[in-house]
Amino acid sequence: MPAKPSTRTRGGAAKKSSGAQDTKSARTRGRILDAAAKVLSTKGYAGMRLGDVATEAEIQPPAIYYYFDSREHLVEEVMWVGLAQMRAHLTEALEAAADLDPMERIMVAVEAHLRHELELSDYATASIRNAAQIPDSIRERADRETVQYGEVWRGLVRAAIDEGQVNPDLDPYVAQMLALGALNWAAEWWSPRRGSLDSVVAMAQAFVRNGLAPQD
């Protein structure tokens, strides 16, 4: 999966003669989204300025309003893209691990989540770090994606419970939320200076496995 996810373009069917212009427009829109994801992932919702986005995208600030009605519209799109692409990345990783047992599939999910969050996508980092900051007026699509992402994890935990691989004393929902909370928090503290991502993934997998597994 590319480091910067592709995004949807505006509008309906275009006239054939305007194809080149539409392609250029789509590229510019994508560049604005990429820039906004980078700024939002580092400066947060409160600190994101359209001037910073324009500088990163190498355009003039007024050009942003041709593609997005407002700053909030741009933030809403970045948040949605981050979560939708994160779910797609997780689903793809799990499809490739279909033959593994339930606990090993959870380990695959841990790695997919961390790598996409910390290494592959500014969009994912932006959506995770700003989930609690954006106003209710622009969070509907992002919230729907969050629910669907949680349902994927819920299915993984249920399958592990059915195989006796999860401590029966645990509340499955609480266990899932604690695991995801720990994985998401890595966006706040991890940097390459704190060690390799491989080591973080391995430690997170051990943390989740030992936390879920039945106790002897």
N, C-alpha and C positions, 0 to 999 in steps of 0.2 A: 504493500500500500504506500502511495506517495507520502512524502513528509507533509505536504500541504494538500488537504483533500480538495477535490473538485467541488464546485458549487453550482446551483441552478442558475440559469440566466433568466432575464425578465421576458415577459411578453409572450405573444402567441406566434403564429406562423409569419415568417417574413417574406417579402417579395424576393424573388430569385435575384434580381439585379442588385439588391442591397446585402447580399450574403457576406461580402468582404467586410463591409461596414459593421454588420452584426457580429462577425467574428472578432473584430477589433474591439467592439463594445463589450463583448463577453470577456475578453482578456483583461480589459481595463477594470471591469467590475470584479473579476477574480483577484486582480492585483490589489484593489481596495480592500477586499475581504481578507486577503492574506496579511496586509499591513495592519488592519484593525485587529486581527487575531493576535498578531505579535505584540501590539501596543497593549491590548487588553490583558494579555497573559502576564505582562510585566508590570503595568501601572495600575491595573484594576479598573473597575467601572467608574469610580469617582475620579480617578486620575487620567482617564482617557480623554484626550483632546483631538478634535478633528484635524487641527493643524499638525499634530504629531502623525496622525494616520496619513495625511496628504504628503508629508515629508517622506515617510517610509515608502509610500506608493509612488513617489516621484511625480506627483500631479499638483495642480493648484487646488486649494481647499474648496472653492465653489463647485468644482467638478464632481465632488462627492454627491451633491444634491441632485445630479442628473440620474444617479443610480439608486439613491436611498433618500427617502423623504426627510429623514431626521437622524440624529445621532442614535436615538433609541432604536430606530428601524435597523440601523447597521449593527448595533450590539445584539439585537434580537436574532438577526441572521447568523452572526458568528456563533452565538450560544447554541442555536439549533444545529448548525453544521457540525460543531464540535461533538455534540452528543450523538447525533445520527451516525457520524462516521466512526465514533468509538464503538457503537453497537454493531455496526457492519464489520469492523475489524475483529471484534470478539466473536461474532458469529462465524466469520471465515476461519478463525483459529480453531474453534470448536468443531467445525465441519471436518477439518483436517485431522482432528484427534477423535473421530467418532468411535474408533475401536478401543480406546482406552477405558479403564474402569472409572467410576464416577469421581473418586478422589483425585485421580490423575488429571481428569478433565478440569477439576477446580484449580489444580496447579497450572494448567495451561491458561485458564482464565486469569489467574493472578499475573502471570507473565505478560499476557496480551494487554491487560489493563495498564500495568506499569510502563511498559515500553511505549504504548501509544500515548499515554499521559505525559511521560517525561522525555521521550526521545523523538517520536515520529510526528507530532502534530501540535502546533501552537494553538490550534482551535480547541483541542481537547484540554490543554492546560488552561486556556482562557475560560472554557465552560465550567471546569471544575473549581477553579479559584474564585470565580465570580458567582457561583450558584446562589449564594446567600445574599448577594449585594444588589442584584438587579431588581427593579421594582415589579410589582405584581402585574402591571399593565403590559409588560413585554415578556412574560415568562411562560405563557400558555404552551407554546410549541415545545419549549425546552422541558417543561414539566412532563409533557406527554412522552418525550423521549426518555426522560429519567425513569418513568414508570416502566416503560418497555425494557429498558436496560436492566432494571431490577428484576423483572420477570425472568430474564435469561438466567440470572444468578439464582433466583428462587428455584428454577428447574434443576440447576446443578446440585443445589443443597438437598432438594427432595430426593433426587436419584441416589445421592450418597447415603441419605437416611435409610432408604429402602434396601440398600446393600449392607446396612449395619456398620457403615464407615464413619458415622457421626455419633458423638456422645448423646445418648438418649435423654440425659438430664438438661441438655441445652434447649433453649427456645430457638427454633430455626430462624425466625425473623430477626431476633436480636443478634444472633450469631452472624447472620448475613450482613446486617447493618454495621456491626462492629468491624467486620473484615473489610467492607467497602470503605468505611470511614478511615481506617488505617491506610488503605491504599491511596485514597484521595489526598490524605494529608501529606503524602510524600511530595506533592506539587509545591507545598509551602516551604519545605526544608531542604530537599535534595538538590545538590549540584555536583558536577563531576569532581569538584574539590573534596567532596566528602567520601569519595570512593567510587568504584566502577558501578555502573548500572547492573552489571551481571551479579555482583555481590548483593546488591539491594534486592534484586529479584529472588535470588536463592534464599536470602534471609526471610523475605516476605512469605515465600512458599513454606518454609519451615514453620514460621509463625502461625500461618493459617492452618496448615496440616495438624500441628500439635494442639492448636486451640480447638479444632473441631473433633479430633479423633477420640474414640472411647478411651477412658482411663483404665489401666490395668488394676 
